[in-house]
Amino acid sequence: MSLTFDMQSAGDCLQDFKNKIDQFSNDDLNTSLAMDCAVAGWTVADWIFKCDGQRLGFNKLRSLQDEIRLQCQSLSHLQDIANARKHREIEIYIPTVKSSEVRRGAFGRGFSRGFDIGCLVYNTDAGEFNFWSTLQSALDYYEEYFDRNEIT
């Protein structure tokens, strides 16, 4: 019996992440959607482990997570945002993400989307990151990872 509606595979979970990114692209100052994207993006690692972990040589979820975080810094950032979304605070490890904010553009979207430079950003010790770029980087990484490892 499934508790995940139609999601049955790691590929389905990746598609859910893509769908959330598409929704966010139409409303890219929506912090609720942003956090949903972070949760969906970080959850893909769990599904890779459950569906293909043994085949890929991982005996523990943590081993897979450690590897993908090293290979894709954006996933480390999504993990922090996802955990903060779920638990409000992160107490079991020291997060890389230190703060996040909504940066409002000078003009409203009704005036012109081209002039709207609003975005969601977050800060780490390494500097400031654009959340949209982070989502794109994580998606690019996963797509390449799925292709390289023949994950469906």
WOGI-V240923 format. One record per backbone hydrogen bond with DSSP energy under -1.0 kcal/mol. NH is the residue of the N-H (numbers start at 1). CO is the residue of the C=O. E is the energy in kcal/mol with one decimal. If there is no record, write none. Layout:
NH_CO_E, NH_CO_E
//
This chain:
7_4_-2.3, 13_9_-1.9, 14_10_-2.5, 15_11_-2.2, 16_12_-2.0, 17_13_-1.9, 18_14_-2.3, 19_15_-2.6, 20_16_-2.3, 21_17_-2.2, 22_18_-2.5, 23_19_-2.2, 24_20_-2.6, 25_21_-2.3, 27_24_-1.6, 30_27_-2.1, 34_30_-2.2, 35_31_-2.4, 36_32_-2.1, 37_33_-2.5, 38_34_-2.2, 39_35_-2.5, 40_36_-2.8, 41_37_-2.9, 42_38_-2.5, 43_39_-2.2, 47_43_-1.9, 48_44_-2.6, 49_45_-2.2, 50_46_-2.6, 51_47_-2.6, 52_48_-2.9, 53_49_-1.7, 56_52_-2.2, 57_54_-1.3, 58_53_-3.1, 64_60_-1.3, 65_61_-2.7, 66_62_-2.7, 67_63_-1.9, 68_64_-2.6, 69_65_-2.3, 70_66_-1.8, 71_67_-1.9, 72_68_-2.0, 75_72_-1.2, 77_73_-1.8, 78_74_-2.5, 79_75_-2.3, 80_76_-1.7, 81_77_-2.2, 82_78_-3.0, 83_79_-2.8, 84_80_-2.4, 85_81_-2.1, 86_82_-2.2, 87_83_-2.7, 88_84_-2.0, 89_87_-2.1, 98_123_-3.5, 99_123_-1.1, 101_121_-2.7, 103_119_-3.4, 111_108_-1.2, 112_108_-1.4, 119_103_-2.6, 121_101_-2.4, 122_129_-2.1, 123_99_-2.8, 124_127_-2.7, 127_124_-1.5, 129_122_-3.0, 131_120_-2.8, 134_130_-1.7, 135_131_-2.3, 136_132_-2.1, 137_133_-2.5, 138_134_-2.5, 139_135_-2.6, 140_136_-2.7, 141_137_-2.3, 142_138_-2.7, 143_139_-2.7, 144_140_-2.1, 145_141_-2.7, 146_142_-3.1, 147_143_-2.1, 148_144_-2.9, 149_145_-2.1, 150_147_-1.0, 151_146_-2.4
//
